[in-house]
Amino acid sequence: MATDVEIGRALAAVAATLNDQKVEHFYTRRVQKMVDDALGDAQVLTVDDGGGLHDREGTRVGAIRRTPSGEWITERANQAAERSETAIPREPEQTGLKGLASKVKDRL
């Protein structure tokens, strides 16, 4: 099980990085890399496609989401809440020219 320090460090690193880089869309692999880097590549936590952060047992321990104003925020999951293990739905993929531009921008 991930420690409180590991969860806090990963969530803080993700929020700071996404906001500093002004990322428009959530990309699971990119965020997973941020989490792994924050924890010294220990792979203690896993990011799902909906922004959920899970420990090795699969328990959702945190969430990553974007506010309507465009700010990325992270929060710890309330383990006592009903359905706390449920993944957060992912934002639909952008299509067309806008989608292509955002994918190219995120990979730079």
C-alpha positions as semicolon CSV with decimal commas, in nm:
position;residue;x (nm);y (nm);z (nm)
1;M;0,000;0,000;0,000
2;A;0,120;0,350;-0,082
3;T;0,208;0,577;0,208
4;D;0,040;0,913;0,270
5;V;0,369;1,082;0,184
6;E;0,391;0,903;-0,153
7;I;0,030;0,987;-0,240
8;G;0,075;1,351;-0,141
9;R;0,403;1,384;-0,331
10;A;0,255;1,233;-0,648
11;L;-0,060;1,447;-0,639
12;A;0,137;1,767;-0,572
13;A;0,383;1,694;-0,854
14;V;0,104;1,625;-1,104
15;A;-0,095;1,939;-1,020
16;A;0,215;2,160;-1,028
17;T;0,344;2,015;-1,356
18;L;0,013;2,023;-1,541
19;N;-0,053;2,382;-1,434
20;D;0,303;2,503;-1,498
21;Q;0,300;2,352;-1,847
22;K;-0,056;2,476;-1,913
23;V;-0,163;2,132;-2,038
24;E;-0,501;2,136;-2,212
25;H;-0,592;1,766;-2,205
26;F;-0,534;1,469;-1,979
27;Y;-0,303;1,203;-2,123
28;T;-0,271;0,896;-1,905
29;R;0,082;0,797;-2,007
30;R;0,215;1,149;-1,959
31;V;0,061;1,179;-1,612
32;Q;0,179;0,827;-1,520
33;K;0,534;0,938;-1,605
34;M;0,493;1,242;-1,375
35;V;0,379;1,014;-1,090
36;D;0,663;0,769;-1,147
37;D;0,919;1,052;-1,159
38;A;0,783;1,201;-0,835
39;L;0,830;0,865;-0,661
40;G;1,172;0,778;-0,799
41;D;1,035;0,537;-1,062
42;A;0,905;0,309;-0,785
43;Q;0,573;0,248;-0,970
44;V;0,380;0,249;-0,645
45;L;0,077;0,428;-0,792
46;T;-0,111;0,384;-1,119
47;V;-0,309;0,645;-1,313
48;D;-0,627;0,539;-1,495
49;D;-0,778;0,697;-1,807
50;G;-1,033;0,890;-1,603
51;G;-0,782;1,063;-1,376
52;G;-0,802;0,820;-1,086
53;L;-0,486;0,740;-0,889
54;H;-0,466;0,383;-0,757
55;D;-0,233;0,196;-0,524
56;R;-0,092;-0,151;-0,597
57;E;-0,405;-0,319;-0,460
58;G;-0,622;-0,120;-0,703
59;T;-0,777;0,107;-0,441
60;R;-0,840;0,458;-0,567
61;V;-0,640;0,689;-0,344
62;G;-0,663;1,015;-0,539
63;A;-0,806;1,198;-0,836
64;I;-0,678;1,440;-1,097
65;R;-0,920;1,673;-1,273
66;R;-0,946;2,006;-1,448
67;T;-1,174;2,281;-1,324
68;P;-1,403;2,475;-1,559
69;S;-1,158;2,768;-1,532
70;G;-0,879;2,546;-1,670
71;E;-0,682;2,482;-1,350
72;W;-0,568;2,126;-1,277
73;I;-0,642;2,009;-0,924
74;T;-0,571;1,690;-0,737
75;E;-0,740;1,547;-0,433
76;R;-0,719;1,241;-0,215
77;A;-1,001;0,992;-0,242
78;N;-1,230;0,949;0,054
79;Q;-1,189;0,577;0,123
80;A;-1,510;0,569;0,325
81;A;-1,722;0,713;0,043
82;E;-1,958;0,484;-0,144
83;R;-1,810;0,372;-0,480
84;S;-1,474;0,534;-0,402
85;E;-1,307;0,272;-0,620
86;T;-1,491;0,388;-0,934
87;A;-1,280;0,547;-1,208
88;I;-1,349;0,908;-1,300
89;P;-1,490;0,935;-1,656
90;R;-1,242;1,054;-1,915
91;E;-1,301;1,366;-2,124
92;P;-1,386;1,270;-2,485
93;E;-1,099;1,283;-2,735
94;Q;-1,084;1,596;-2,950
95;T;-1,130;1,522;-3,318
96;G;-1,048;1,708;-3,634
97;L;-0,789;1,982;-3,660
98;K;-0,826;2,090;-3,295
99;G;-0,762;1,735;-3,174
100;L;-0,459;1,694;-3,397
101;A;-0,315;2,026;-3,281
102;S;-0,357;1,938;-2,913
103;K;-0,192;1,596;-2,961
104;V;0,106;1,749;-3,136
105;K;0,134;2,022;-2,871
106;D;0,127;1,768;-2,584
107;R;0,404;1,561;-2,734
108;L;0,645;1,854;-2,765
